[in-house]
C-alpha cells in the first residue's frame, strides 16, 4: 500500500510513451537461445545426463575397474621382483691371502668350460662391469650391505675375479636385462627419493604460498569483505591472486557491482 | 509426471492435472520461491521462472546494447550466471532486482571488455501495418514508433537504462536505484529526463503530421 502511494507520488511516467513503447517492444527471445539456456539449467542439475549420454556411466565404471585391475597386476609383478634373492652361498674367508688367491683361481666343480676360459683370458679392467648377468648380480651383491649375508672382502674380490666372464659372449640378453633391472630396483628407491624430495618440497612450499594468498571462507561469505580482501592482495602486489579471486567473486556473487 | 512439492505427501497427479497445476503455479509462486526450488534441483521451477522473464530481459538487453548479437551473448551470460550462482542464492531482494542487477553487471563487463556495440544499431522497428486499422492512423502510429525508437536510442545510457528497467522489468524507483547503484532521487531524475525526451519526440512527430495535413 505504501509502495503504491509512493509510486503514485513519484509517478514520472507517461501513458502515451509507455503505450508507444509497448507497441515497439515486441521482440521475443529467440527459440535457440531459450533452448540453450534451458539445456544449461538442466545439465547443471544433472537431469539430462542419463538421457543423453546414458552409455557414459557404465563405460566409466568399466574403465575404472579395468584400470584398477591393471594396477593390481602391475603391483603384483613388482612385488615378485622385489622378493628377497635366494640365499647366497656362504663364502668362507681364506686363512691367508696366498691361500685365497689359489682358492679363487680354482674353478669350482661343474663349471662350464667357457666360463673357465673366460677366467683364464683375464680381460683388462676396463672391460669388466655389467657386461654379463653374473657380473651385474655381483655388483648388486656388492651393494647389499647387510652384515649377516655380506661375504668378507677378500673372498668377494676373489669371487669377482672368478665370476668375471666378459671374455665370452652371452647369448641370453634378456637375462642380462633382468639382472640390470633387478639391480636398479634394489638401488633405485633411495636415488629417486633423493631426486624427488627437493621438487616435492618446493611444490609444497608453492602450495603453501598459494593457500596463504587466498581469501578465507569467512571473508568470502559476503561480497564486500571478499572484495576488501582482494584489494588487500592487490595492494600487497599479488596481482595474479587478486585477479583469480576477483573472477571467483564475480562468479559467486554476479549481482555484486565491482566498484 | 509426479509433483511432490508443495503438494501433500503421497498425492499424485495425472499428467493433465499436473499441467494445469503447473500453469497455476506459474502465476502464483513467487520468483524467489521458484529460484529456491531450482536450487534444490527442480528444473521445472527454473523453466517457469525463465519463461516469466526471458522476453523482457531480452528486450532490455537488446535496447541497452543496441546490437542483437551482443544482446544475445549477454543474455546467455546472465542466465549462465544465474544458474551457476543458484547454490548461493538467498532471497534477500526481489528476484527481478537480482536478475537485472546481474544483467547490468554483465553489460558493464562487456563494455569494459570491448566497445563493439558503440554506434551500431541493428534493431528493426516493426513498421508493418496491423489488420483492421485505418491506414492513415496506422501510418501515424508507425511514425510515432519509429520516432520513439530513434529517441530511445539517442538517450544517454543511464537514462535509457532507467527507462528500460521501468518499462521492461516494471521495477519501482527504489528497485531501479538499487539495481543501478544510485540513490532514489538520481534514479527518479534520470527517469523523468528520459520520459520527457521520449514524450517530446512523439509530440514533435504528431505536430509534424498535423502541420503536414
Interface residues (C-beta under 8 A of the other chain):
Chain A: X3 X6 X7 X10 X12 X13 X14 X16 X17 X18 X20 X21 X22 X23 X24 X25 X26 X27 X28 X29 X30 X33 X34 X36 X37 X38 X40 X41 X42 X44 X45 X47 X250 X251 X252 X253 X254 X255 X256 X257 X258
Chain B: X38 X41 X43 X46 X47 X50 X54 X55 X57 X58 X59 X62 X63 X72 X75 X76 X79 X80 X81 X82 X83 X84 X85 X86 X88 X98 X101 X102 X104 X105 X106 X108 X109 X123 X125 X126 X141 X144 X145 X148 X149 X152 X166 X167 X168 X172 X173 X181 X188 X191 X192 X195 X198 X199 X202
